């Protein structure tokens, strides 16, 4: 049976293959088109991924297709903004890989496009839909930890020559910062857990002296301290130059208990040994491989929200915009060497100054063509 939403893929690389499988696994959507700068064989694509898939080498041509309802953008980060805006202008809903873009001005332009066109979008902060953070958020919401006053969520993943992303990740225009290229997942998860607006950001950055990481054009480790409106504080490290197994460290401390990764203790549960942790039967985030990411859960929620003509929970465009604004504040703090308040990061493009009307009877001067 033909599904309700036809989706086009923008960029055909590693992430695209995971997106295609997750989209096709949803109840309502299927991939019907792929745009790539290199020529692809339609029959081969269709056989590999299932369904009838048409390939394009022109993004504009694909976006003009009235058969497509949405696109999934999996291209290089510095291409996201232009492709996202083009999709929005053609009335296509968007699934967007993280980071939204490298430059803040581009993210502002994307927000303006959403406001102007009314399309729906989700950004791949899929960790919010993982077993680990669905269970962690449920534990918080149940009150078993009480009021959280301290939290830290850290991202440790060495992205060196052994990892496919390394070949382009080293460049500033494509990776951006340790936070933008990967650590954004951890900072976004911390914001989810703390549940309060950020009032001040202080960030410090550094870089490994191991020659393996010398090709990077930006600092590959950062640690960010956050103050929240409710008085709580937090910390998020982004470390992409470590030599260790992948680790998504999570530690939350509240008035009634604490959580450490999948272990917890709560004063709310009678009979627990305060000298030992109890354990949750959740699946920890333990891999950077896109095949292990919980895209299916996120994309199903996205298409369910499209059915209702509403923004989705957890990973809507507005959620991602708020997280990227804190990331922009953190990267600015690291560059300037001082605390940054979020209001220093504009939340919209500057309005164009109104043109003054010419006075009645005034002559208009025109520059002569040379």
N, C-alpha and C positions, 0 to 999 in steps of 0.2 A: 504494500500500500504506500502510495506517495505521501511524504510527510509535509507538514504545513509550512515550514520555513526552509527556504533554499539559501545556502550559505556559500560565499566565495572566500577562498583563502588567499591572502596577500603575502607572498613570499613562500617559497617551497624549500624549507630546510628542516633541521632537527625538530624544532618546536612545532612546525606545521604538521608533521606526521602524528604527534601526540594530540594536537587540536582536532585533526580530522577524525581520529578514532573516537575521541570524546564527544564531538558533535554528532557523529553518526550513531552513537550509543544513546542519545537522548530520545525521548518519545516523539518530539515534534520536528526535529531538524535533521537535515542531511546536507552534505557537501556536494555542490553541483558544479563548482568552477574553481580553478586555481590560476592565479596570476604569478608568473615568474619571469625574470629578465632573460632566462635561458629557455630554449624551446623544449616542450614536454610532449610526450605522446599520449593522446587522449585515451586510446584503448588500454595502454599500459597503466595509466592512472586509475581508470575505471576498474580494471581487474585487480589492482593492488588494494584499493580502498573500498571497492564496492559501489554500486550505483553507476549512473552515467555522469561522468565528470568531463567538462570542457576546459581546455587550457587556453590561456591568453598570454600574450607578450605585451599587451597594452592595458595598463590599469584603467585608463579612461574608458576603453571599450568594454571591459568587464563591468565597470560601475554603471554604464549606460543600460545594462541588461535589466529589463523589467521583470525577469524571472527571479532575480535575487532579492531577498529580503534583508540580508545581513552579510557582513564580511568579518573575517577573523584576521587580524593583522599580526603577522609573526616575522616581520622583516627586521632589519637592523634598527636600533633605537633612534638613530638620527634621521630615519625616514618616517618614523611614526606620525609626526605632526602633519606633514603634508598629505600623507595617505589617509589619515583619520579625517581631516577636514574635507578632503575630496569625497570620501564616503558619505560623510554627513550631508554635504551639499547635494548628493544624489539620493538622499532620503534613506540610506542604508543604516540599520542598527549595527553596532560595532562590538566585537570582542577584541580586546587590545592586550598584547603582551606587555609585561613590565620591562623596564620603566616606561612611563607614559611618553617621555621624551628626555633628552639630555639638558636642554636649556629651559629655564622657567618661562621665558617669554613665549616659547612654543606651546607649553602647557596652557598658558593663558589664552592663546589663540584657539586651542582645542576646546577650552571651556566656552569661549565665545561662540564657536560653531555649534556646540550642543545647545546653548541658550537660544541661538538663532533658528535652528532647524527643528528642535524638539525630539531628536532621535534618542534612543536609549543606548547605553553603553555599559560594559563591564570591563574592568581591568584585572589582569591575572595576578591578583594577590590571593592566589588559591589556597595558601596556607590557612586562611580563615575557614576554609571548608574541609580542612584535614581532620582526621580522627583526633589528633592531639589537641587542636584548638577548639573544635566543637565540644569536646569533653571538658577542656579547661574552662571555657566560657560557661558551660552548664554548671560546673562546680562553683564558679564565682557567683552566678545568678542565683544559685540555691542558698547562698549565704553561709556556706560551710567555712569560707575563709574570712568572713566578716568584711570589714571595710579595709580595702587594700591601701597601704600607705607607702609601700616600696615594691618596685618590680624591675626585673631585668630580663631581657630577651636578647640573645646574642647569636650571631651567625658566623660560624667557622667553616670555611670551605676553601681549600687551597686550589686556586684556578691557575695552574701552571701549564707547561707545554704538553702535559699528558691529557689535558682536558680540551675537548673540541672548541669550546668558547674562547680559549686563550688566543687563537690566531687573530681575532679582531678585538678582543676584550682589552688588550693592552693600550689601545689608542684612546686618548681623552675624548675625542668626538663621538666615540662609540660606547665606551664604558662609563665615562663621566666621573664617577667617584666610587669608592668602596661601597658606599650606601646605595647609590643609584644602580650599580651593576648587579648587586645581589643582596647586600645587607638590608635593602629596603623591605624584604620579607620580614626580617626580625623586628625592625622598628615599627612596621605596620601592625604586627602581631602584638607588640607592647601597647600600642595605642588602643587596640581592641580590648585588651585586658584591663587597662587602667580606667577607661571609661570616663575621662574628663578632658577638657580642653587644655592644650599646652599654653603656658604663659611665658616660658623662657627656655632657650636652648643654648647649651654650651657644648662645643664639639672640638676634639683634638684629633689630629691625624699624624700618621707616621708610615714608615715603609721598611720592609725586611731588607737586610743587607745581603741576603743570599742572591747570587748572580742570576738564579733562575727567574727572579722577579724584576730584574733590572730593566726589562723592556717596557714596563708600565710607565705611562706618561702622567700618572697621578698617584697620590698616596694610596696604598693598598690596605691600610688598616685605619679605622677610625673608632673612637668611642664617644658617644653622645650622651650628655646628661640633660634630663628634662625636668622642669618644674610644671606642676599641673594646677589648675584653678582650684581644685578641692584640697590643696595642701600636700598632696602626695608627690613623691619624686621617683624617677626611674632612670635606667641606664640601658643603652643598646650599643653593642660592639658589632662592627662589620669587619671581618678579617678574611680577606681573600688571598693572603700570602702565607697562610699557615701550612705546616707540614704535619698533618694529623688526619684522622678520619673525620668525615663530615659530622658536625655537631650543631644542633639548634637548641642552645641552652636556654632554659626557662626557669625563673625563680620568682615567685610572688609571695609577699609577706603581708598578712592581714591581721586584723584585731582578734580573729578567732582561730587562725591557723595559717599554714603555709603550704605551697606547692613547689616541688622541685622536679622538673621534667614530668615523669609519670608517678612520682611519689607524693603523698600528701599527709598532713596531720591536721586534725580539727578538734577544737575544744567542744564543738557542737555535738560530737558523737560520743556518747558515754561509753566508757570501758576501753578506750584506745590507750595503748602504752605510749606515754609521752616521750619515751626514750627510743622509740622505733617508728619508722615510716610505715604507712599503709600504702598500697599500690593500686593504681587504676589500670584497668585492662584496655588501654588505648594503644594505638599505633603511633609511635614517635616519628617525627620527620627525621629521616636518616639518610637522605640521598638528594643529590642535585640533579639526578637524571629526570628528564621531562616525562619519561614513561612511568615514573613513580608519583607524579604530581596528581592531586585530586581534581583534575580538570572536569571529570564527568559530573561530579557533584555540583561544581560551580556552574557549568554550562546548562545543566538541567534546571537549576534555579533561575538562570537568566531567561531561558525560553518560557518557563512557567510565568515569570514576571511579564514577558512580552504578551502572553495570553491575556493578562489582566491590564495591559497598557499602563504598567507602573514600574518604578525603579525597583530593582531587586534589593534584598537584604544583604548585608555584609560587604559586598564588593561592587556597588554601583559606581558610576563615574564620580559622584560627589564624595563617596568614601575615599576613593583613590586620590582625588584632588586634595583632600584635607591631609592625607598622609604625605603626599609629595610636597605640600607646602612646608611641613615640618622638616622634611629632608632638605629642602632648599634652604631653610633657616640653619640647619646643622652644617651644611657645606659652606654657607656664608660665614658662620662662626669659625669654622676651621681655617678658612682663608684669612679672615680679619683678626683672628686671635682675641675675640671678645664675645660675650653673650649676645644673643640675638633674640628679639621678641618677634613672634609671628607676624605682627602688624607691619614689620619692616618688609615683609614679603607681600607684594600687592596681590589681591585676590581677583583682579580683573584688569583687562587692558586699559590703558589711559584713554579717556574720551578725546576725540578730536576737537580742537578748539572751533567754536562756531565762527563761520565766516561773517565778517561785518558787512552789512548791506551798504552798497554804494550810495552816496548822497544824491539826492534828486538833482539831475542836471549835470552831474559830474561826468567827465570824460574818462573812458577806460583806456589806459595805456597798454599797448602790446609791444613786446620785444620783437624787433625785426629779425627775420631769419637771415643768418649770415650765409 
